[in-house]
């Protein structure tokens, strides 16, 4: 179980970095009166900390969900070892989650291309 938690944390951190870079803006644009706009670039340090915060939150969420899944699978097996197949609920949940995540990422990439 420990290796699954570590792998989940690492993969969650990597995915969080990708999502943070994709969705975290590096500039702030304000619209003033009379149609004026002001764009301020964030300092690199502030931007990096925003991206790292998103990555750490994704990593923590992944570790918690992996732990919950393992706890559920072990409770269904009565605490015994043996065959560790996930119940159909969790496999369906993960498939649908990954599908929706993929659709959102593709939509975000398309929206970023046509900005």
Residue pairs with C-beta under 8 A, 6 or more apart in sequence:
1 70
4 66
4 70
5 63
5 66
5 67
5 70
8 62
8 63
8 65
8 66
9 59
9 60
9 62
9 63
10 59
11 62
12 58
12 59
12 60
12 61
12 62
12 63
13 55
13 56
13 58
13 59
14 55
15 58
15 62
16 54
16 55
16 56
16 57
16 58
16 59
17 51
17 52
17 54
17 55
19 54
19 55
19 58
20 50
20 51
20 52
20 53
20 54
20 55
21 51
22 105
22 108
22 109
22 112
23 54
23 108
24 47
24 50
24 51
24 54
25 42
26 41
26 42
26 47
27 39
27 40
27 41
27 42
28 39
28 40
28 42
29 37
29 38
29 39
29 40
30 37
30 38
30 40
31 37
32 38
42 50
69 86
69 90
72 87
72 90
73 84
73 86
73 87
73 90
76 87
77 83
77 84
86 94
